[in-house]
Amino acid sequence: MTAKTKTKRSKAQTSGSHGKGKAPLLEVQNLKTYFYTDDGVLTAVDGVDFQVAEGEVFGLVGESGCGKSVTSLSIMRLVDPPGEIVDGRILLQGEDLLAKKLAEMTRVRGRQISMIFQQPKSSLNPVFTIAEQIIEVFKIHENISDEEAKASAIELLRRVGIPDPERKANAYPHELSGGQAQRVMIAMALALRPKLLIADEPTTALDATIQAQILDLMQDLRDATDTAVILITHDLGVIAELADRVAVMYAGKIVEESDTITLFDRPLHPYTQGLMGSIPVLGEAKERLEVIPGNVPSLINLKPGCRFASRCAARQEYGLEICERVEPDLIEMEAGHKVRCWLYQEYEGHTPPLRKGGGR
């Protein structure tokens, strides 16, 4: 985490009131998305639960392959074979998106939920101008003329900070910088003022200056429109800067969830602690950064027990045999702070070595 990011945690503190006291906009319940491969069933998302309130930025963080992007594609109903959503419910203002027909879901996308994908340039069609691609969004969902749609497209480009939007509207994707392409993707996603925006690694491959600009833009747009955001990233610095609450994913499951400030101040799960320890902080001398030993387990034919057990130093420190036999539940340690770990929960013949309000 850079010094700039660390100081901007005050932003998360001041924005933490977003979503408080409001009914959930989105509820994901026991979501399971599996991929049927020649080697076996890959459990990419395996029983995920979370809620997002109106106007809230909810961070979903974890290493590559932990299930973050598959979770977002499941919410959008964009999982293709051999993938399949096998269980769960995805409720948007009480309506189950998994029960909707394809035509109904097409109307939901863009108008109620929009998504910013990784690699913005590859997400734009190279043979159409920027204006043509934004206009298409309006033409699908709105009964307006081409002239009105183009005027709205140019205004959107102006809102997201594209210089000379009248000229850039007629440009092709290859003529844009990476930062400009990402701004165009944000403009397209916000064209119909959706209730929920899913941002999947929105700052990947952008330099630090452009990354900061994109994050500031998303913050400003959230404040102006009260659109809820699911922010998917492996970068804890991005989470610290923008998210109100955050869930940490590991091997297809959520292992910890809390408000952002609490997660950084009192991480409970050994995996979260390892992630925190691996972040360089300017101005703080560290002889060496922490490293989480081992590798993420294969999600095909998983062994019983905690999925982090083979990499967990705390399991060895406390001599916890249960970790390799039984999978822990996600329990609430204090108001809004949940963790999935045998360090904190009881079981038959198992007394947790750490108690509520603990941590290490």
N, C-alpha and C positions, 0 to 999 in steps of 0.2 A: 504494500500500500504506500503510495507516495505521500509526502508531507501535505501536498495540496488536497489529496483525497481525505487524509486524516482530519484536516481542519474542516472539510466540507461535511463531516458527520453532523455538524450543527444543523445542516439542511435537513437531514433525516429526522433530527430531533424536532425541528419546527414543523415538518410536514407529517409527523407521526399522527396528528389528529385526523388526517384524511381517512375516511372510512369508519372511524370510531362511532359506535352507536347506530350505524346504518345496517339495514338488512343485507345479507349477502347478495351480491349481483350474480356471482358464479359459485356453484358448489360442485366439487368433484368428489364422488363417493366410490370408494373401493374400485378404482379404475384399474383394469388389467388389460394390457395390450401385448399379445404374444406374436412371435414370428415362427412360422413352421418351416424349418430348414431340413436339408438332407441329414444333418447331424443330430437333429432333435429339436425340441421346442425351446426357443429363446424367450425368456420372460423379461422383456424390455421394460415394461411397467407392471408392477406386481402388487396391486392393492394400495393405490395412492389416494389419499384424502386431503383436501384443503379447500378453503373458501377465500373468495376475493370480494371485498366490499366496493361500493361505488366510489370512484375517485382515489382508490388506493393503488399504490405500486407494490406488487407482491413479487419478491425475488425468488427465483428457483435456481439454485447454484449447485455445482458439483463437477467432477471430472468428465471429460469426454466419454461417452458411452454409458453414462449413468441412467439415462432415460429421460432427460430434460426435454429434448427436442421431440421425442416420440410422444411425450405427454402433451405438448402443444399441438402436434399434428392430430392427436386423438381428439382434442377439444374442437378442432376445426373439421373433424371427420375427413381427414386427408390421408389416412393410413391405407396404403395399397398392399395387395397380396405380394409376398406371402404373409404380410402382417394382418392382424385381425384384433379388433376390440372384443374381448371374450366375456367381459363382465364389467359391472359398475353402472353408475349414472353420472351424467354431466348436465346439471341443472342451470339454465340461464334464466334468471328471474322466475324460477319455479318450473320452467318447461324443460323436459328432458330432450337434449339434442340427439341422443342416441335413438330416440323413438321417432325422429322425423324422417320423412322420405327425402330422397336426394334433391328433388325440386324444391322442397321446403328449406333444406339446408343451404342450397344455393342462394336463396333470398336472405338467409341469416348472415352468410359471409359477406363482408363489406359493409352491410347496413348495421348489424348488431355486433359482430366480431370481425376485426381485421388483424392481419398478421404481417409483420416485417420479417422477412427471411434473411438468413445468412447470405453473404456474398451478393450485395444488391445489384451489381452489374449483370450477374448471371440470371437474376430474377426478372430483369427487364427484357422485353423482346427487341432484339437488335435491328429489326427491319421496320419498326414503327417509331415515329417521333415521340418525344416525351408527352406532348399535348395529346396525341392520339391515344396513348395508353391511359392517361388520366380521364380523358373524355369517355373512354369505354366503360369506366366504372360508373359514371353518371348515366350513360345510355342504358346500362343493364338495369339500374335501379330507379332512375328518375325519368319522368316524362317531360324532358326539356329539349330545346332545339340545340343544334350543333354550335351555334353562336353563343348561346348561354352556357353550354358546357365548356367551351374553350375559355370564355371569360372567367368561369369558376376555376378552371385548371390554372390559369395564369395567376389568379388571386391566391390559390393554394401555394404555388411556387414562391410567391412573394412572402407569404406567412412563414414558410419554413426557411427563409433566408437565402433563396437562390438569387444570385445577382443577375440583373437584367432579365427578369422572368419572361418578358415578351419574346426575346430572342432565344433564350434557352428552351422555351416551350417547343420550338421548331427544331431543336437539336436531336441527334440520335444518341443512344446510350454510350457508344464508344467515344463520344465527344465530351463526356462528363468526367470529372475527377471522382475518386471513390467517395469522398465526402458529399459531393453534389448528388451522386447516384443514391446514397443513403437518404438524403433529404427528399429526393423524389419519391422513394419508397414510403417515407413517412407521410408525404403529401397524399399519395394514393391511398394509404391506409386510413387516413383521417378524412378523406373526401366526404363521406356520408355521416360524419360525426358518430362513429360507433360507440357503443357502451363500453366495449372492452377491446383493448389493443394488446396483442401478443407480440413482443419484441424478442426475437431469437438471435442472441449474440449481435446486437445492433451496432457494436463498435469494433467487431473483429476486423483485423487487417487495416484499420485506420491509424494514422499516427496520433501521438498524444494530444496535439493541439486540436485536430479535427474531432477526436474522440470526446474531448471536453465540450466542444461546441455542440455535438449531437446530444450529449447528455443534458446540457443546459436547455437545448431546444425541447427535448422530451419533457423536462421538468416544467418549462413554461407552458407547453401545450396542455399538460395535465392540469396545471393550475387554472388555465383559461377555460377548458372544456369539461373538467371533472370526469374525464374518461379514465376508467380503471386500466391498469397496465399489469400484465404478467411479464416480468423482465427475466429472461433466461440467459444465464452467463456462467462461465467458469471463473470470472474475475471478481474477487471479493471487493476490490477497490470500487468497481462499478456499483456493486450492491450497497456499499457504505455510502456512496454519494447520492443514490436515488431512491432506494427501497424503503418502504415503511415497515414491512414485515418480510421475513425470508424463511424459506424451507431449504434444507440441505438434503440433496439426494445422493444415495450411494447404491449402486447395483440394483436399480429398479425400485427402490423404496425410499421414503422420506425417513431420515434418521434423527433430524432435529428441526424444530420450528419455533420461532419467537419473533418479537419485534427486533428490528435491526440493531438498535443500541444494546439491548440485552445480549444478543448473540455475540457481538464483539466484546462486550465487557465480561460475560460469564458463559462462554461456550461449555457445554456439558459433554457432548459425545466425543470420544477420543478421535474420531475422524475429523470433526469440526475443529477440535483443538490442533490437530495436525495441519489442517489447511491454514489456520491462523498463524501457526509457527513457521510456515513456509513463505510468508509474505515479507519481503524486504521493506523496512521503514526508514525513510531518510531521517537522519539525525539521531538514530539509535544504533549504537555499536553492537554488532552481533559477530561473534567469531565465525559462526557458520549458520546457515539456515537449516531448520528442521527438515527432515525427509521422512515421508511415510514409507516404510519398507514394503517390499513385495509388490504384487500387481493386483488390479481389480479382478475378481474371480470371473470365470466364464459364466454367462447367464444361461447356459445350456446344461441341464442335469446338475443343478446346484446341490451342494451338500446340505444336510440339515444344520440348523443353528444360525447364529448371527453371521451375516454375510461379510462383516469386517473382521471376524475373529482371527483369521490367519495373519492379519497385518497389525493387530492391536497390541501395543505395548502394555496397556492397562490390564488386559486379560492375563498377561504373564506376570505382571507386578503383583496382582491380587490372587493369582492362582485360580482363576475362574474356569472350572471345567464345563459348566452349564452352557457357556458360549458356543461350544462345538456340538451341543446336543439339541438345544431348543432355541427357536427364534424369539427374541423379545418383542413385546408390544410397544406401540408408540403411546407413552403415558404423559400426563400433564404433571410437571414437577411444581410449577407455580403458575399463577394466572397467565395464560397465553404462551407458556414456555413448555414445549413437549420434547421428549427425547426417547429414543429406542435403544436401550442399553441395560445390560444386567448389572451395571454398577449401581443402579438406582432402584430397581424393582425386585420385589419378592417373588418367590416361586416355591413350589414344594421342595423342601430341603435346602433352599438357597436363601441366604440372608445377604442383602446388598451391602457392599462395603461403604458406599457413600449414600448419604441421606438427602432429603429434600433441602433445597437451598445450598447444596454442596457445590460440586465442581472440583476442579483440581488446581 
